[in-house]
Amino acid sequence: MATHVHYDVVVAGGGTAGCVLAGRLSEDPSRRVCLVEAGPDYGALREGRWPADILDGRWLALDSHCWESNDEEDRSQLRARILGGCSAHNACVLLRGADADYDEWGPGWTAADLAPYLERAEKTFATRLLRRDELSPFIAAFADAGGDDTIIHPVNLTEDGIRWTAAFAWVDPARGRDNLTIQADTLVDRMLLEGSRAVGVSTSAGEIRADTVVLTASAYGSPAILLRSGITELPVGENLADHVGTGLAWEPTAALRRDWDEWTRDHALSMGGVTVRIDDLFLFPAVDPGYELSSAVFAMKPRSRGCVSLTSADPRAPLAIDHGFLSDEADVEVLTAGFERLREVGTSLSHYAGRETRPGEDVDAETHVRATARGFFHPTGTCAIGAVVDERGRVYGYENLVVADASIMPTIPRANTNLTTAAIAEKIAEMI
Ligand SMILES: Cc1cc2nc3c(=O)[nH]c(=O)nc-3n(C[C@H](O)[C@H](O)[C@H](O)COP(=O)(O)OP(=O)(O)OC[C@H]3O[C@@H](n4cnc5c(N)ncnc54)[C@H](O)[C@@H]3O)c2cc1C
């Protein structure tokens, strides 16, 4: 690792997309690359310095290395501040969207265009399919109840339970390169602009000059940097989309307690493992430590949109994030129907799922949906292709300024978003 005064490319934000860009761009030894990340970098995995909760991919590390939020009650805003970004604390599910999801993104981004990059991202994430014998009794029963609609998860989780983050997958192989600098614990404030040309970034550690600036600070962080840079003539921060859903819990039966105790004697428990996909809905079970059986349903093609804006010009200030969940009534209808499907699944699992404890049988589906709708941690769309950036990720009206993360998805795919984000970054890396 080396430090240069001037770089060819500065990559702002070291999450999923930033790690991909840093790894790929530094493959060319003549290109000097600087990756700037607000959170810590614990070094190569083999150095043994990564915190245990980040390494343990069987559980979400929800309270670890998070950004401060404008509304601590709103869990939907949760996001990681660490090298690897949200891939460092997420659920390790790697699913592709439907072809139609990508086909609507326009020229250059159809399913056929994206396929080689999805494949490359799957390979680099060391994706493997969970084995049936890794599913705990309740998860396996839920999978059976879903029949042909069940997807056993492809995951970026090693056999021994390590979350294979984007930092391990893309940055670790590049750490020895002289042309790559990783500048952690450094907050990017805004771009340095000379007229319409980006010439670097201003950060908490001073100015970093570069010929090309690539923003990979997420669907929350990238629009924030553009807005702080005074780019207000484009719809930056608008079109925020996340999947919207709600949960349900049951009391475990005596049969489940018995089977669970037996299973955990020689298996490691993990939070999930399967999704049941019915039309545009995802239904899935979750295990919480202790004896709660929970599950959730998400509308995967929501129509509601929200926005990200600044609360202050100070880059340390939390952002104003309004997801706009259920602002389109069509989403209420879809999710209410989905919640009723989830209740039916519970009925078919009566061997394991006893009395409904959350919200309780006396609460009707629509009331529950309206009261508890939340996000899936999949923010997208705030610097969308066709609105803020062109089909090469270049911000309209600016030179040498590219966005290459989840924010450029014009519409949200019907899948968890990590794999698609990595594929986007792989594709844009080739165009820089
Ligand atoms: C709890 C949780 C669980 C999830 N589970 C899954 C899952 O199982 N499967 C799946 O496909 N997806 C999942 N996701 C979503 C997935 O992780 C994201 O879609 C993906 O990480 C987005 O990548 P990104 O590069 O756009 O943003 P991020 O990964 O969020 O990376 C952005 C990076 O930029 C940094 N940054 C932001 N602002 C600045 C700044 N001003 N200066 C410097 N650095 C900055 C951040 O610290 C962060 O490291 C989950 C997300 C969360 C939060």
The ligand as a MOL file (V3000), in Angstrom:
LIG
                    3D

  0  0  0     0  0            999 V3000
M  V30 BEGIN CTAB
M  V30 COUNTS 53 58 0 0 0
M  V30 BEGIN ATOM
M  V30 1 C -28.7000 -5.0990 7.9770 0
M  V30 2 C -28.6000 -5.3110 6.4980 0
M  V30 3 C -28.8020 -6.5810 5.9680 0
M  V30 4 C -28.7330 -6.7740 4.5890 0
M  V30 5 N -28.8270 -8.0460 4.0880 0
M  V30 6 C -28.6220 -8.2500 2.7660 0
M  V30 7 C -28.5680 -9.5650 2.2320 0
M  V30 8 O -28.6180 -10.5610 2.9520 0
M  V30 9 N -28.4260 -9.7050 0.8960 0
M  V30 10 C -28.3390 -8.6300 0.0550 0
M  V30 11 O -28.2600 -8.8270 -1.1590 0
M  V30 12 N -28.3460 -7.3770 0.5380 0
M  V30 13 C -28.4450 -7.1650 1.8740 0
M  V30 14 N -28.3840 -5.8970 2.3650 0
M  V30 15 C -28.1750 -4.7930 1.4140 0
M  V30 16 C -26.7590 -4.7540 0.8330 0
M  V30 17 O -25.8050 -4.9690 1.8370 0
M  V30 18 C -26.5890 -3.4160 0.1150 0
M  V30 19 O -27.4750 -3.4080 -1.0010 0
M  V30 20 C -25.1720 -3.1580 -0.3950 0
M  V30 21 O -24.2380 -3.2500 0.6380 0
M  V30 22 C -25.1260 -1.7750 -1.0350 0
M  V30 23 O -23.8140 -1.4840 -1.4180 0
M  V30 24 P -23.3000 0.0120 -1.5880 0
M  V30 25 O -21.8860 -0.0820 -1.9840 0
M  V30 26 O -24.2540 0.7450 -2.4580 0
M  V30 27 O -23.4410 0.6670 -0.1360 0
M  V30 28 P -22.7650 0.2610 1.2510 0
M  V30 29 O -22.4310 -1.1760 1.2760 0
M  V30 30 O -23.6540 0.8190 2.2960 0
M  V30 31 O -21.3910 1.0580 1.2510 0
M  V30 32 C -21.2770 2.4470 1.3580 0
M  V30 33 C -19.9710 2.7550 2.0740 0
M  V30 34 O -19.6750 4.1290 1.9490 0
M  V30 35 C -19.2550 4.6400 3.1940 0
M  V30 36 N -19.6020 6.0600 3.2000 0
M  V30 37 C -20.8280 6.6220 3.1550 0
M  V30 38 N -20.7410 7.9610 3.1720 0
M  V30 39 C -19.4190 8.2550 3.2250 0
M  V30 40 C -18.6890 9.4700 3.2820 0
M  V30 41 N -19.2990 10.6590 3.2700 0
M  V30 42 N -17.3320 9.4080 3.3450 0
M  V30 43 C -16.6910 8.2060 3.3450 0
M  V30 44 N -17.3420 7.0170 3.3100 0
M  V30 45 C -18.6880 7.0460 3.2420 0
M  V30 46 C -20.0190 3.8190 4.2180 0
M  V30 47 O -19.4000 3.8510 5.4850 0
M  V30 48 C -20.0240 2.4450 3.5690 0
M  V30 49 O -18.9050 1.6860 3.9360 0
M  V30 50 C -28.4600 -5.6700 3.7360 0
M  V30 51 C -28.2440 -4.3960 4.2720 0
M  V30 52 C -28.3000 -4.2180 5.6450 0
M  V30 53 C -28.0550 -2.8370 6.1980 0
M  V30 END ATOM
M  V30 BEGIN BOND
M  V30 1 1 1 2
M  V30 2 1 2 3
M  V30 3 2 2 52
M  V30 4 2 3 4
M  V30 5 1 4 5
M  V30 6 1 4 50
M  V30 7 2 5 6
M  V30 8 1 6 7
M  V30 9 1 6 13
M  V30 10 2 7 8
M  V30 11 1 7 9
M  V30 12 1 9 10
M  V30 13 2 10 11
M  V30 14 1 10 12
M  V30 15 2 12 13
M  V30 16 1 13 14
M  V30 17 1 14 15
M  V30 18 1 14 50
M  V30 19 1 15 16
M  V30 20 1 16 17
M  V30 21 1 16 18
M  V30 22 1 18 19
M  V30 23 1 18 20
M  V30 24 1 20 21
M  V30 25 1 20 22
M  V30 26 1 22 23
M  V30 27 1 23 24
M  V30 28 2 24 25
M  V30 29 1 24 26
M  V30 30 1 24 27
M  V30 31 1 27 28
M  V30 32 2 28 29
M  V30 33 1 28 30
M  V30 34 1 28 31
M  V30 35 1 31 32
M  V30 36 1 32 33
M  V30 37 1 33 34
M  V30 38 1 33 48
M  V30 39 1 34 35
M  V30 40 1 35 36
M  V30 41 1 35 46
M  V30 42 1 36 37
M  V30 43 1 36 45
M  V30 44 2 37 38
M  V30 45 1 38 39
M  V30 46 1 39 40
M  V30 47 2 39 45
M  V30 48 1 40 41
M  V30 49 2 40 42
M  V30 50 1 42 43
M  V30 51 2 43 44
M  V30 52 1 44 45
M  V30 53 1 46 47
M  V30 54 1 46 48
M  V30 55 1 48 49
M  V30 56 2 50 51
M  V30 57 1 51 52
M  V30 58 1 52 53
M  V30 END BOND
M  V30 END CTAB
M  END
